Amino acid sequence: MFLGIVSAALLLARLVNRLFERHYSSAFYAILGIVSASTAAIIPTVYSSPAEIGFCGLAALAGFSAAYLIEKKLAR
């Protein structure tokens, strides 16, 4: 079973690499669409209280801030 998982991962990596080499823009937008859709699926849409909405907003702000600071530090 382990050999099958490793083989599938390697073949999928080669397939994606070849797809990017031959059809870069289509592959890029396909990946972008998958990431966007999965992100939208995990964002909560029903909240139990206004405090929960505020907490979610603060968590999102903290995540964006951390990503910005990390990118800024790596750009040096």
TORKOL-4160 file (C-alpha; in steps of 0.2 Angstrom, whole numbers, padded with zeros to 4 digits, m for minus):
76
<pt num="1" X="0000" Y="0000" Z="0000"/>
<pt num="2" X="0014" Y="0012" Z="0004"/>
<pt num="3" X="0022" Y="0009" Z="m0012"/>
<pt num="4" X="0006" Y="0013" Z="m0021"/>
<pt num="5" X="0004" Y="0029" Z="m0012"/>
<pt num="6" X="0022" Y="0034" Z="m0016"/>
<pt num="7" X="0020" Y="0029" Z="m0034"/>
<pt num="8" X="0004" Y="0039" Z="m0036"/>
<pt num="9" X="0012" Y="0055" Z="m0028"/>
<pt num="10" X="0027" Y="0054" Z="m0040"/>
<pt num="11" X="0017" Y="0051" Z="m0055"/>
<pt num="12" X="0005" Y="0065" Z="m0050"/>
<pt num="13" X="0020" Y="0077" Z="m0048"/>
<pt num="14" X="0026" Y="0073" Z="m0065"/>
<pt num="15" X="0009" Y="0075" Z="m0073"/>
<pt num="16" X="0007" Y="0092" Z="m0065"/>
<pt num="17" X="0025" Y="0097" Z="m0070"/>
<pt num="18" X="0021" Y="0092" Z="m0088"/>
<pt num="19" X="0005" Y="0101" Z="m0087"/>
<pt num="20" X="0013" Y="0117" Z="m0082"/>
<pt num="21" X="0027" Y="0115" Z="m0095"/>
<pt num="22" X="0014" Y="0114" Z="m0109"/>
<pt num="23" X="m0001" Y="0123" Z="m0103"/>
<pt num="24" X="0005" Y="0136" Z="m0090"/>
<pt num="25" X="m0009" Y="0148" Z="m0090"/>
<pt num="26" X="m0023" Y="0135" Z="m0089"/>
<pt num="27" X="m0014" Y="0125" Z="m0076"/>
<pt num="28" X="m0011" Y="0141" Z="m0066"/>
<pt num="29" X="m0029" Y="0146" Z="m0066"/>
<pt num="30" X="m0035" Y="0128" Z="m0062"/>
<pt num="31" X="m0024" Y="0128" Z="m0047"/>
<pt num="32" X="m0030" Y="0145" Z="m0042"/>
<pt num="33" X="m0048" Y="0140" Z="m0044"/>
<pt num="34" X="m0045" Y="0124" Z="m0033"/>
<pt num="35" X="m0037" Y="0134" Z="m0019"/>
<pt num="36" X="m0050" Y="0148" Z="m0020"/>
<pt num="37" X="m0064" Y="0135" Z="m0019"/>
<pt num="38" X="m0057" Y="0126" Z="m0005"/>
<pt num="39" X="m0054" Y="0142" Z="0005"/>
<pt num="40" X="m0072" Y="0147" Z="0002"/>
<pt num="41" X="m0078" Y="0130" Z="0008"/>
<pt num="42" X="m0069" Y="0132" Z="0025"/>
<pt num="43" X="m0074" Y="0150" Z="0029"/>
<pt num="44" X="m0089" Y="0150" Z="0042"/>
<pt num="45" X="m0105" Y="0157" Z="0036"/>
<pt num="46" X="m0116" Y="0154" Z="0051"/>
<pt num="47" X="m0111" Y="0162" Z="0068"/>
<pt num="48" X="m0118" Y="0159" Z="0085"/>
<pt num="49" X="m0115" Y="0177" Z="0092"/>
<pt num="50" X="m0107" Y="0194" Z="0087"/>
<pt num="51" X="m0092" Y="0189" Z="0098"/>
<pt num="52" X="m0088" Y="0175" Z="0086"/>
<pt num="53" X="m0089" Y="0186" Z="0071"/>
<pt num="54" X="m0077" Y="0198" Z="0080"/>
<pt num="55" X="m0065" Y="0183" Z="0084"/>
<pt num="56" X="m0065" Y="0177" Z="0066"/>
<pt num="57" X="m0061" Y="0194" Z="0060"/>
<pt num="58" X="m0047" Y="0196" Z="0072"/>
<pt num="59" X="m0040" Y="0179" Z="0068"/>
<pt num="60" X="m0041" Y="0183" Z="0049"/>
<pt num="61" X="m0032" Y="0200" Z="0052"/>
<pt num="62" X="m0019" Y="0191" Z="0063"/>
<pt num="63" X="m0016" Y="0178" Z="0049"/>
<pt num="64" X="m0014" Y="0191" Z="0035"/>
<pt num="65" X="m0003" Y="0202" Z="0046"/>
<pt num="66" X="0008" Y="0187" Z="0049"/>
<pt num="67" X="0009" Y="0182" Z="0031"/>
<pt num="68" X="0013" Y="0200" Z="0027"/>
<pt num="69" X="0027" Y="0201" Z="0040"/>
<pt num="70" X="0035" Y="0185" Z="0034"/>
<pt num="71" X="0035" Y="0190" Z="0016"/>
<pt num="72" X="0042" Y="0207" Z="0021"/>
<pt num="73" X="0056" Y="0198" Z="0031"/>
<pt num="74" X="0060" Y="0186" Z="0017"/>
<pt num="75" X="0061" Y="0200" Z="0004"/>
<pt num="76" X="0076" Y="0208" Z="0012"/>
